[in-house]
Every structure is written in structure tokens, then in C-alpha cells.
Amino acid sequence: PLFVGKFDFVAGNPPWVNWENLPQDYRKVVAPIWQEYDLFRHRGYKAKLGAGKDDISILMTYVSHDNYLKDSGVLGFVITQSLFKTKGGGEGFRTFQYEKGGKTIYLSPLRVDDLSDFKPFEGASNRTAVFICGKSYEPFSYPVPYIIWSKSKKNRLTQDLALEEVINAIQRQEFAAIPIDKNDVTSPWLTAPSAALPGMKKVIGKSDYSAHEGVNTGGL
């Protein structure tokens, strides 16, 4: 819908497909759009292998925010939780900004609801979250409210339940989120109760171990 105008509120559920699982011809077609929003942070061999685990929902979020949302509007998307927690994949997404007409526009995070403790979509095992952001020309600041939804073992959630029934069957913990590396705003988010964040930041440091994925044939 290229000519429908812009709106105060945009809501949706973009497709969740990793870059490595997209057809090669489609990758070539959309690659310039990823570059336009400076979303794809991997180059060369890593890019060919899909090493960043970037998801097409990243691009959909930025394009929708740019084309369909009014200034000071609010966008809410059902999105994969891994974009907030994964190193490599999601780095471009976590800049929460892009350039347009010589100005910097921010996807100012207002709230994330983490539903990854249970499976809200029947038959799907994806880690689900709801991302809500604004549209602003002013930088935002951390922490970001991060709400974790969890269900007790005795409760069974089905897709035909009303929202009120779901809320009564789960617990919601109000956490806060910040980049785990204070010198890198694109680093994965650290989530914890607000009161615990100052203490946790003091003990964060460089790990003595290096992690390696090993063999990955996903992009071949």
C-alpha cells in the first residue's frame, strides 16, 4: 500500500525469515534497501553465509516505520525476541535509527513485551515479543521497559482465549533493558529489575572464553 498515507498508529506482524533462508534472487533485490537503512552490519564472506542471522522482520519494521508512521506516531509489531538478545543478528536493528532527507529519525523504544516463555502461536516454536516504538527526531535514552510474560505450569493457554483470560493465567514481571556493552549501543540487551541494573553493570567485563558456532550450511 504505497499511496495510503501515514498514520498515528501502525500495528502488524511482519514475516520472520532469517537472511540465510531467503531465496538468493530475493536477497539480491532487497540488499540495497537493507543498505539504505544501514541494517546489514556484515560484509563479504560472513554476509554470504548469513552469519549475522538477520531477520527480514528487521527490514519490514524500518520500512513500515519510515513509510506509514506519522511523526510522533506509535508503531507496535509482533516480532522475534532474538532481535533484542542475539549478538550479530539484530545489531543493525538495535541502532533504532536511520537517515532520511538529511535528518536522523529514531525508532524510540517505548516498551518490549517478552512472550518467549510460552508459545502464543499454535504450531510455532519461535520466541515471540511485542515491540512498541515511537517516531522522533530526538535521541532516546535507556533503560527501556521490558515486560516478561510467564505462565504457571498448571495453566494452559490456547489461541481462543480472550485477553482478560490470558492476563489472569500469566504473571508479568516489569524489568528494564539496557545494552550489555555501555560502549556499543548495538550490543544485545541486558534485562533485569531496574534496581539490579547498577550492580550488574559493575560486574560485566570481558569473558575469558571465545564462542564459535562451528559448521553452518545455512547460506550455501
MIPADO-921070 format. One record per atom (N, C-alpha, C): residue in three letters; y, z, x. Coordinates in steps of 0.001 Angstrom, whole numbers, padded with zeros to 6 digits, always signed. Example, Ala and Ser with C-alpha at 12.3 -4.5 7.8 and 13.67 -1.06 7.14 Angstrom:
BEGIN
ALA-005690+007800+013190/ALA-004500+007800+012300/ALA-003300+007800+013200/SER-002250+007080+012850/SER-001060+007140+013670/SER+000030+007870+012900/
// end
This chain:
BEGIN
PRO-001219+000000+000832/PRO+000000+000000+000000/PRO+001264+000000+000863/LEU+001622-001153+001377/LEU+002714-001235+002340/LEU+004089-001137+001698/PHE+004187-001394+000401/PHE+005504-001501-000220/PHE+005715-000490-001342/VAL+005019+000637-001273/VAL+005123+001628-002352/VAL+006243+002619-002112/GLY+006862+002590-000925/GLY+007941+003524-000646/GLY+007445+004772+000058/LYS+008314+005793+000118/LYS+007972+007054+000766/LYS+008083+008196-000226/PHE+007362+009286+000050/PHE+007181+010338-000935/PHE+007434+011722-000329/ASP+007715+012686-001209/ASP+007910+014069-000775/ASP+006597+014710-000336/PHE+005499+014291-000964/PHE+004187+014856-000651/PHE+003181+013717-000480/VAL+002349+013846+000545/VAL+001258+012906+000786/VAL-000011+013728+000971/ALA-001062+013396+000232/ALA-002339+014109+000340/ALA-003462+013092+000452/GLY-004475+013418+001243/GLY-005575+012477+001374/GLY-006706+012997+002218/ASN-007728+012147+002349/ASN-008921+012449+003137/ASN-009268+011195+003932/PRO-008672+011034+005116/PRO-008928+009817+005897/PRO-010365+009764+006381/PRO-010863+008573+006709/PRO-012242+008462+007226/PRO-012385+009154+008568/TRP-013548+009763+008775/TRP-013847+010438+010042/TRP-014894+009604+010790/VAL-014438+008822+011740/VAL-015345+007999+012546/VAL-014862+008053+013985/ASN-015739+008464+014912/ASN-015377+008519+016317/ASN-015125+007121+016866/TRP-014216+007056+017835/TRP-013882+005791+018500/TRP-015147+005093+018997/GLU-016077+005846+019545/GLU-017300+005261+020120/GLU-018187+004611+019070/ASN-018000+004980+017794/ASN-018838+004434+016724/ASN-018165+003290+015972/LEU-016945+002943+016350/LEU-016248+001842+015696/LEU-016728+000511+016276/PRO-016790-000551+015461/PRO-017166-001867+016000/PRO-016187-002307+017090/GLN-016699-002986+018082/GLN-015877-003365+019224/GLN-014695-004240+018812/ASP-014902-005174+017892/ASP-013812-006040+017443/ASP-012714-005233+016762/TYR-013126-004229+015997/TYR-012135-003385+015305/TYR-011337-002567+016313/ARG-012008-002079+017369/ARG-011302-001334+018415/ARG-010182-002181+019013/LYS-010494-003460+019292/LYS-009501-004339+019899/LYS-008301-004540+018976/VAL-008569-004638+017682/VAL-007495-004893+016719/VAL-006558-003688+016602/VAL-007128-002486+016562/VAL-006312-001290+016312/VAL-005788-000637+017588/ALA-006283-001042+018755/ALA-005857-000413+020007/ALA-004339-000412+020176/PRO-003613-001500+019868/PRO-002153-001465+020019/PRO-001480-000413+019141/ILE-002063-000105+017989/ILE-001462+000906+017105/ILE-001657+002296+017701/TRP-002829+002558+018284/TRP-003044+003817+018997/TRP-002001+003977+020099/GLN-001742+002884+020818/GLN-000773+002930+021915/GLN+000646+003121+021398/GLU+000939+002521+020248/GLU+002273+002660+019662/GLU+002615+004121+019396/TYR+001631+004899+018947/TYR+001847+006321+018667/TYR+001455+007218+019848/ASP+001069+006592+020972/ASP+000693+007308+022188/ASP-000412+008324+021910/LEU-001445+007878+021214/LEU-002519+008767+020782/LEU-003730+008738+021698/PHE-003965+007610+022339/PHE-005198+007462+023113/PHE-004912+007818+024554/ARG-005330+008998+024993/ARG-004980+009515+026308/ARG-005969+009126+027398/HIS-007018+008357+027054/HIS-007999+007971+028060/HIS-007856+006496+028372/ARG-008046+006151+029620/ARG-007886+004783+030079/ARG-009144+004333+030816/GLY-009232+003036+031043/GLY-010278+002476+031876/GLY-011685+002775+031402/TYR-012532+003215+032338/TYR-013957+003413+032055/TYR-014184+004457+030977/LYS-013393+005533+031013/LYS-013541+006575+030008/LYS-013253+006030+028611/ALA-012243+005201+028512/ALA-011890+004633+027212/ALA-013019+003755+026689/LYS-013625+002968+027587/LYS-014715+002081+027167/LYS-015905+002877+026645/LEU-016135+004037+027258/LEU-017266+004864+026844/LEU-016939+005769+025663/GLY-015702+005753+025218/GLY-015337+006657+024129/GLY-015374+008094+024549/ALA-015064+008371+025820/ALA-015234+009713+026367/ALA-014340+010734+025687/GLY-013224+010284+025141/GLY-012299+011221+024523/GLY-012754+011720+023169/LYS-013762+011076+022574/LYS-014242+011452+021246/LYS-013112+011405+020208/ASP-012156+010517+020425/ASP-011061+010409+019465/ASP-011579+009848+018152/ASP-011001+010329+017064/ASP-011474+010012+015732/ASP-010439+009152+015025/ILE-010901+008185+014230/ILE-009984+007278+013532/ILE-009067+008032+012569/SER-009466+009234+012160/SER-008611+010031+011268/SER-007298+010415+011950/ILE-007299+010483+013301/ILE-006069+010754+014036/ILE-005045+009664+013745/LEU-005478+008415+013908/LEU-004578+007282+013680/LEU-004117+007236+012231/MET-005037+007463+011293/MET-004688+007436+009871/MET-003627+008483+009542/THR-003743+009653+010162/THR-002782+010728+009906/THR-001391+010341+010376/TYR-001306+009828+011589/TYR+000000+009461+012146/TYR+000636+008293+011394/VAL-000151+007281+011073/VAL+000386+006118+010355/VAL+000858+006518+008963/SER+000103+007367+008283/SER+000494+007817+006938/SER+001754+008669+006998/HIS+001812+009555+007994/HIS+002995+010401+008178/HIS+004237+009541+008404/ASP+004089+008497+009179/ASP+005210+007624+009517/ASP+005638+006756+008335/ASN+004680+006164+007652/ASN+004993+005138+006656/ASN+005177+005653+005237/TYR+004571+006778+004896/TYR+004549+007196+003495/TYR+005272+008507+003211/LEU+005677+009242+004260/LEU+006259+010566+004049/LEU+007768+010527+004287/LYS+008520+011074+003339/LYS+009960+011196+003493/LYS+010294+012248+004543/ASP+011518+012179+005072/ASP+011998+013241+005949/ASP+011954+014567+005206/SER+011491+015598+005883/SER+011338+016949+005321/SER+010223+017020+004283/GLY+009411+015961+004172/GLY+008282+015988+003255/GLY+007111+016761+003842/VAL+006024+016855+003064/VAL+004832+017608+003481/VAL+003600+016732+003310/LEU+002786+016669+004351/LEU+001527+015923+004318/LEU+000359+016901+004421/GLY-000652+016702+003591/GLY-001862+017509+003645/GLY-003087+016616+003693/PHE-003869+016695+004759/PHE-005060+015861+004924/PHE-006289+016737+005163/VAL-007386+016354+004532/VAL-008695+016904+004881/VAL-009145+016181+006139/ILE-009440+016938+007174/ILE-009628+016324+008488/ILE-010693+017106+009251/THR-011170+016537+010341/THR-012215+017224+011095/THR-011634+018351+011951/GLN-012261+019506+011891/GLN-011793+020693+012613/GLN-011830+020499+014117/SER-012654+019585+014598/SER-012792+019374+016037/SER-011496+018888+016682/LEU-010588+018308+015896/LEU-009324+017825+016455/LEU-008456+018955+016979/PHE-008696+020165+016521/PHE-007918+021316+016982/PHE-008623+022075+018105/LYS-009921+021845+018255/LYS-010716+022697+019135/LYS-011365+021976+020322/THR-011340+020654+020343/THR-012101+019911+021339/THR-011225+019456+022492/LYS-011671+019692+023707/LYS-010973+019181+024881/LYS-011289+017702+025037/GLY-010283+016899+025358/GLY-010468+015451+025472/GLY-010174+014802+024138/GLY-011103+014883+023191/GLY-010847+014373+021852/GLY-009786+015207+021168/GLY-008781+014543+020607/GLY-007729+015265+019897/GLY-006500+015556+020731/GLU-006516+015230+022026/GLU-005350+015522+022861/GLU-004111+014786+022366/GLY-004273+013504+022054/GLY-003138+012745+021535/GLY-002674+013276+020194/PHE-003619+013668+019369/PHE-003289+014236+018052/PHE-002448+015494+018205/ARG-002778+016333+019192/ARG-002130+017636+019342/ARG-000738+017568+019979/THR-000247+016361+020269/THR+001170+016265+020632/THR+002044+016499+019406/PHE+001513+016114+018238/PHE+002213+016257+016954/PHE+003604+015635+017008/GLN+003700+014473+017631/GLN+004983+013789+017677/GLN+004784+012319+018021/TYR+005765+011497+017655/TYR+005772+010086+018026/TYR+007220+009597+018033/GLU+007441+008458+018676/GLU+008781+007891+018788/GLU+008955+006784+017752/LYS+010121+006793+017124/LYS+010411+005757+016125/LYS+011921+005508+016103/GLY+012322+004281+016380/GLY+013737+003948+016352/GLY+014566+004753+017335/GLY+013978+005085+018484/GLY+014697+005848+019488/GLY+014761+007337+019213/LYS+014078+007806+018163/LYS+014068+009225+017825/LYS+012649+009778+017901/THR+012552+011059+018184/THR+011253+011735+018187/THR+011028+012375+016824/ILE+009912+012030+016208/ILE+009549+012585+014900/ILE+008359+013518+015093/TYR+008418+014678+014457/TYR+007394+015706+014643/TYR+006533+015871+013390/LEU+005228+015970+013606/LEU+004311+016419+012564/LEU+004234+017937+012704/SER+005213+018627+012200/SER+005312+020073+012417/SER+004198+020792+011667/PRO+003205+021362+012388/PRO+002089+022028+011696/PRO+002575+023229+010889/LEU+002248+023252+009621/LEU+002616+024359+008749/LEU+001455+025320+008533/ARG+000220+024763+008586/ARG-000946+025600+008273/ARG-002213+024772+008496/VAL-003260+025431+008948/VAL-004586+024829+009003/VAL-005557+025761+008305/ASP-006339+025218+007382/ASP-007410+025969+006726/ASP-008739+025472+007282/ASP-009465+026346+007950/ASP-010710+026011+008626/ASP-011880+026325+007699/LEU-012562+025267+007238/LEU-013694+025424+006313/LEU-015026+025173+007010/SER-015043+025218+008327/SER-016227+024816+009075/SER-017389+025803+008969/ASP-017143+026994+008403/ASP-018223+027964+008245/ASP-019242+027512+007202/PHE-018810+026706+006267/PHE-019737+026180+005260/PHE-019493+024688+005097/LYS-020301+024037+004309/LYS-020224+022584+004151/LYS-019667+022257+002764/PRO-018369+021982+002656/PRO-017785+021704+001345/PRO-018211+020366+000762/PHE-018696+019450+001609/PHE-019134+018143+001123/PHE-020650+018062+001180/GLU-021255+017916+000032/GLU-022710+017888-000052/GLU-023287+016726+000750/GLY-024282+017032+001576/GLY-024945+015999+002364/GLY-024244+015657+003663/ALA-023109+016296+003947/ALA-022376+016032+005190/ALA-022329+017307+006024/SER-022528+017156+007323/SER-022557+018326+008208/SER-021289+018436+009055/ASN-020274+017639+008725/ASN-019037+017655+009511/ASN-018324+018998+009403/ARG-017581+019329+010432/ARG-016786+020549+010450/ARG-015441+020230+009802/THR-015199+020824+008656/THR-014071+020435+007814/THR-012884+021375+007969/ALA-011693+020800+007935/ALA-010457+021585+007930/ALA-009434+020874+007055/VAL-008418+021605+006647/VAL-007284+021023+005920/VAL-006034+021241+006770/PHE-005388+020138+007113/PHE-004207+020165+007972/PHE-002970+019890+007123/ILE-001998+020786+007182/ILE-000755+020623+006433/ILE+000402+020624+007424/CYS+001238+019592+007332/CYS+002349+019483+008277/CYS+003593+018956+007577/GLY+004724+019162+008209/GLY+005982+018643+007716/GLY+006426+017445+008532/LYS+007585+016906+008183/LYS+008168+015783+008919/LYS+009576+016177+009315/SER+009812+016258+010610/SER+011067+016812+011098/SER+011511+016109+012372/TYR+012794+016165+012641/TYR+013339+015670+013900/TYR+013596+016815+014877/GLU+013218+018010+014490/GLU+013403+019186+015326/GLU+012039+019693+015813/PRO+011936+020095+017085/PRO+010661+020618+017597/PRO+010230+021861+016824/PHE+008923+022061+016740/PHE+008368+023236+016085/PHE+007921+024229+017153/SER+007556+025397+016732/SER+007108+026424+017682/SER+005779+027016+017230/TYR+005001+027488+018199/TYR+003754+028203+017920/TYR+004057+029693+017808/PRO+003166+030464+017182/PRO+001847+030112+016649/PRO+001915+029433+015275/VAL+000791+028801+014930/VAL+000618+028143+013636/VAL-000356+028971+012800/PRO-000056+029245+011535/PRO-001023+029960+010688/PRO-002356+029208+010621/TYR-003437+029917+010853/TYR-004772+029325+010893/TYR-005691+030200+010052/ILE-006104+029680+008898/ILE-006862+030459+007921/ILE-008339+030059+007991/ILE-009190+031027+008274/ILE-010626+030770+008356/ILE-011299+031190+007050/TRP-011942+030234+006412/TRP-012696+030482+005179/TRP-014160+030726+005545/SER-014738+031783+005017/SER-016152+032053+005272/SER-016793+032627+004017/LYS-018068+032335+003826/LYS-018772+032817+002644/LYS-019808+033848+003055/SER-020110+034743+002137/SER-021180+035699+002390/SER-022524+035007+002183/LYS-023573+035570+002762/LYS-024890+034935+002697/LYS-025413+034833+001276/LYS-025000+035759+000421/LYS-025563+035766-000930/LYS-024921+034725-001840/ASN-023740+034232-001466/ASN-023038+033282-002322/ASN-023445+031854-001990/ARG-023629+031072-003047/ARG-023970+029659-002882/ARG-022822+028828-003449/LEU-022282+027956-002624/LEU-021154+027132-003048/LEU-021625+025720-003352/THR-021221+025209-004499/THR-021559+023843-004885/THR-020286+023077-005212/GLN-020391+021758-005225/GLN-019208+020925-005409/GLN-018636+020990-006819/ASP-019404+021478-007762/ASP-018905+021510-009140/ASP-018191+022825-009478/LEU-018026+023718-008500/LEU-017314+024972-008748/LEU-015810+024732-008847/ALA-015157+025495-009698/ALA-013697+025455-009781/ALA-013110+026184-008577/LEU-011851+025890-008260/LEU-011209+026510-007107/LEU-011242+028033-007214/GLU-010984+028564-008392/GLU-010980+030016-008577/GLU-012348+030610-008262/GLU-013405+029912-008643/GLU-014759+030396-008365/GLU-015046+030379-006863/VAL-014574+029354-006182/VAL-014771+029270-004733/VAL-014035+030406-004031/ILE-012786+030627-004414/ILE-011987+031680-003792/ILE-012631+033049-003977/ASN-013234+033270-005142/ASN-013901+034548-005397/ASN-015194+034701-004601/ALA-015731+033583-004115/ALA-017015+033619-003414/ALA-016864+033621-001897/ILE-015637+033538-001410/ILE-015432+033465+000039/ILE-014428+034526+000499/GLN-014355+034674+001793/GLN-013332+035516+002409/GLN-012413+034631+003230/ARG-011141+034979+003263/ARG-010177+034223+004070/ARG-009523+035159+005072/GLN-009653+034809+006335/GLN-009062+035597+007417/GLN-007832+034867+007945/GLU-006725+035564+007995/GLU-005487+034962+008462/GLU-005358+035146+009973/PHE-005580+034054+010699/PHE-005442+034022+012145/PHE-004179+033248+012509/ALA-003926+033160+013798/ALA-002826+032348+014313/ALA-003371+031483+015441/ALA-002759+030329+015647/ALA-003251+029384+016649/ALA-002157+029028+017645/ILE-002562+028939+018925/ILE-001672+028502+019995/ILE-002485+027634+020949/PRO-001854+026749+021736/PRO-002596+026019+022770/PRO-003174+027005+023779/ILE-004423+026794+024173/ILE-005074+027738+025075/ILE-004441+027716+026464/ASP-003863+026574+026845/ASP-003149+026453+028116/ASP-001652+026410+027822/LYS-000922+027433+028207/LYS+000503+027504+027886/LYS+001313+026396+028547/ASN+000735+025768+029592/ASN+001426+024685+030293/ASN+001039+023302+029779/ASP+000170+023262+028784/ASP-000292+021984+028233/ASP-000367+022092+026715/VAL+000619+021555+026032/VAL+000671+021683+024561/VAL-000426+020884+023880/THR-001092+019969+024621/THR-002176+019190+024019/THR-003534+019848+024212/SER-003588+021000+024856/SER-004861+021681+025086/SER-005428+022211+023762/PRO-006736+022445+023707/PRO-007353+022957+022464/PRO-006713+024261+022025/TRP-006798+024518+020733/TRP-006163+025717+020178/TRP-007018+026953+020391/LEU-006346+028040+020721/LEU-006931+029374+020703/LEU-006554+030007+019377/THR-007540+030496+018631/THR-007273+031100+017322/THR-007753+032543+017322/ALA-006898+033420+016849/ALA-007205+034850+016824/ALA-006195+035536+015916/PRO-006445+036799+015535/PRO-005419+037542+014803/PRO-004126+037588+015613/SER-002997+037507+014952/SER-001704+037442+015645/SER-001531+038576+016645/ALA-001953+039783+016266/ALA-001773+040948+017137/ALA-002609+040848+018412/ALA-003679+040051+018380/ALA-004569+039954+019543/ALA-004139+038878+020529/LEU-003282+037959+020118/LEU-002936+036829+020976/LEU-002269+037242+022295/PRO-001305+038169+022292/PRO-000677+038539+023575/PRO-001680+039042+024609/GLY-002631+039864+024180/GLY-003640+040373+025099/GLY-004578+039287+025581/MET-004944+038359+024689/MET-005860+037286+025071/MET-005208+036335+026065/LYS-003913+036105+025900/LYS-003219+035211+026830/LYS-003216+035766+028244/LYS-003230+037091+028375/LYS-003198+037715+029702/LYS-004493+037500+030479/VAL-005605+037352+029761/VAL-006895+037246+030455/VAL-007370+035806+030592/ILE-006633+034860+030033/ILE-007029+033458+030151/ILE-006707+032961+031557/GLY-007660+032307+032179/GLY-007447+031765+033518/GLY-008370+030592+033765/LYS-008401+030143+034986/LYS-009244+029014+035365/LYS-010690+029456+035477/SER-011585+028682+034885/SER-013005+029011+034912/SER-013617+028706+036277/ASP-014613+029486+036648/ASP-015355+029241+037888/ASP-016385+028140+037714/TYR-016576+027669+036485/TYR-017600+026675+036195/TYR-016954+025366+035739/SER-017632+024267+036034/SER-017207+022946+035579/SER-018260+022409+034626/ALA-017828+021966+033454/ALA-018762+021441+032446/ALA-018860+019927+032563/HIS-020072+019403+032376/HIS-020304+017956+032418/HIS-021158+017573+031214/GLU-020813+016451+030610/GLU-021544+016018+029420/GLU-022905+015470+029748/GLY-023040+014737+030860/GLY-024293+014071+031156/GLY-024308+012667+030609/VAL-025474+012153+030277/VAL-025596+010771+029827/VAL-025109+010633+028399/ASN-024291+009613+028159/ASN-023799+009339+026819/ASN-023773+007840+026606/THR-024611+007340+025707/THR-024699+005885+025482/THR-023884+005463+024275/GLY-023039+006364+023765/GLY-022348+006091+022501/GLY-021494+004851+022499/GLY-020779+004555+023607/GLY-019859+003429+023603/GLY-020435+002132+024133/LEU-021734+002114+024422/LEU-022342+000918+025035/LEU-022865-000033+023982/
// end
